[in-house]
């Protein structure tokens, strides 16, 4: 230190105090430089109120020399912060405010790359390692789950290299002691820190927030710093970019404690004022005007010097993957001189299998891809994915690559994907291009029930030090925001419920706008009078948009790295036992230059496996699903009818409406069908032109002749993401890699400036190709509207293949298909009751659950030499848990139950569950349900004792109405095996001239009809302008009802409150798709 | 005897060019501010029915020996006497 701090301090006196809120002349140079070294973003969960991007933008506005991100025990926002700072040309410092084991806070900043690795390691230690999280997790172990972070001083001492420490806020080990008047403790803490970090890397952290004891703390801190020869620096412990954010922060603190703002204030948990925003040097100097000018300048300059010392990079693209051979302890992994040679050899050895007739085009494409892969250094990545897929197949776990990877012939040859990219004219550049900016992304679906085995394999193969799941940042949705903010503002629960019921958006921002419109007539609050709580809610809702609520596990993303992962990104335990997640989400992982692999669980793949197993068990030859010819007319007939309940991707209500209009006749059509019912094509206005052109009702046209070769296959409209790339190449002369960057920019679209630059580049390119500006702008607009929401063709084709396989099973192996479908529930679009109706309509008899015949799951039961029926599993009976089932099954194995008393005596199930078993009909073989219930009441539960024969009390019990039996079954099983509930009403409905859904489908367009049924699906798609679609089911099938908003407003109590309705309206026909435009409805 | 006015007694304040309080008048008497002992800011209750409280507080001693707490109301832009110690 050049000059002792206290010598400067001596010349001050309290008289020099000035007020903050009153205008005064500025004694300091307006350009007094300052860097903010202590700043929380909203990744300090429920404490910080601003996004990393907002903080960076504000720092740029204020002209700060640098800004640090120091979230609580977290680097979750680091990549977003870093990226934003690069773009805004602001110097970023990466740090964290760590929580020590005694609860004290300490500010750490990464000076060097080693320092960054240590910081990440320390946060990991604070969150995982010292909490005895087992290295190898066993299902029997207790899992601590998410815990409060706590860092030991010893860990700090071990990993201090490359870090600069600031002594922390008022909760720092030094300030905390000083505030308590414990000089000795404070001195001891500072000495400890000095011993750990060395005097050059430790600063006493000062702050001034106009709190009553701030001045005193400043002085005592400075005196201690002087005494121990440690320098000092000023920070503002920022929690929001501008003072406006202080309200959201107050609310978040209340939310954190699940209390109201008033309660939080009374408990002393809210900050006293709103001065924790970003400020510039002169403003900071004004806060410190009780100190001598030279000292203030020094505190500010120190912030700048520290900022400049911190020079690190968050680009990890250089050391991202483990070396393939390093980890190869599996004996059957081929060893070649290099990863690339191994990949090359594998691809070529698989050529005869995938391409029995080898064409030059195949070799040309393979050579091209291998060249790009070698150049990008990604051979090891492909081998890694190949290895995972190979493992899964060896274990009989069905899997298939989805997404853009199916554009690659290498992925196809390695068995990662199942679609031949050449046959389907797919575009490799959508997956990987020769420019180095884009990272490939391989997503693989595994049978959901066995995905865990694959994840465990990856952990075991690369070690927990090198592999972790990617996190998912769960941000506030309109619903959760309303609930939490409403509670903070002390809204009565019923008011919050009403507000939530009225929501028609997921976005807090849009909810805010809607609420504001409702409030408009009430008159606005002024700042002095009592605030209108509704206005406060409007403001907070808008502010909370994008704010994370918590981190969860991504559905399947894993990162695998060469360096220990904990040195790249902090790891923390998830709530799910055995799961460790990293603090970055998939975007951050990608922006850090790391590669992730998505290991997703797909129930449909489990269904396919199970269905094939059932077929085998039934004694039939199992279908070779992976070698099906894709041109079976029976399958296309099903599709054209919309007979798709339970199948993959093409089963939803919207898909079923589209199918009879699109009339698929080829595999390519199924890919189109999968891709067309998506927000991209719907919002891009592509659907109707495509259908009309397909039906020959209008000619195919193009915005410009240059687009014809690209869009010909989809009749001139944009349906696939690859087409965005190809259009940019054809119309504006982009190279494919560049064009993919354009697509990515469009699909992320956070950055308006980048988009504007892209547009300029596109327009210039198009002009060079001889296109006029108007056409070029129109094309660019279409691309931008589409890019974010479209499917890529490779993905659509991969899914179309699974769709075809599921259709095939439904068509030719219906009992096996439905059995597997029931056992995979919940999955897909429909509830079990709808699937049951569909099964019946396809001739598959559904047998009720039976105490002696049912297994736990659904099973197939032979009813005659050639017929199989589906036996409902006991797992469907509400209240019968796995443990009770185990007892029951064990007793049943000795001998079948012969009556109720026998069941109760031997299975030891409690009476409530027995009641459910009776009401659900599983004991119908033993007598009438009411009678059994009566007898149940008389039985004495003494398992394993002699059966007591009690004299039966004769009671005259009323017979159970068929309708009541069905109602009980719906209540306890979710469906009735005997048939759809509407059959009980049919006779009366027929007399009242109410049609069945089948009859409505035969009626001409425009006819006024009345139809009754059960509402099984209610949907209001964002793309449908507030229209509500209802799927109405009766025993003859499903029918779409369309309810316009003004009608809905009138019928809301009926349509929301009643499961069974009688609706009247006009028949609408569009091709073979039929719906009813509802005019009126009543509950049945 | 210490007197406390939660809402504050309106006072008239004269400040210097740098915003430093010099004199205030209360109940017809003029008091000269001698020393500022402490200052702090409060911004709270923006959600409550009573309305937001946003004030700059000062503890000052006056030339005639009074110790008092004053505040400047940021919303109203006016001065108040909050507490007087005898």
Interface residues (C-beta under 8 A of the other chain):
Chain A: X14 X15 X17 X18 X19 X20 X21 X22 X23 X24 X25 X209 X210 X211 X212 X214 X215 X246 X247 X250 X261 X262 X265 X270 X272 X273 X274 X275 X488 X489 X490 X527 X528 X529 X530 X531 X533 X536
Chain B: X15 X17 X18 X19 X20 X21 X35 X36 X37 X38 X39 X40 X41 X42 X43 X44 X45 X46 X47 X48 X49 X50 X51 X52 X54 X56 X57 X58 X72 X74 X75 X76
